[in-house]
């Protein structure tokens, strides 16, 4: 199976940058949820995406403190999945 590469950025796969990207996407989703609730916009809310991003954020925070956490997965593998979720 072919896996597309989204970027050649060297700095993009570092843990602090990924955490900041996740925070930006979660902020965007929270604003959409707030506006949907307050203004009764009746738009679809991506709840599963929010949960997935929160799980990856937890994993990356643990990996930042302990590089041996989830040693079966590299930061690059996690970064590729996070980037796909962010641009969803």
Secondary structure, DSSP 8 states (H G I E B T S, - for coil): ---------SGGGSHHHHHHHHHHHHHHHHHHHHHHHHTT------HHHHHHHHHHHHHHHHHHH-TTTTTTS-HHHHHHHHHHHHT-
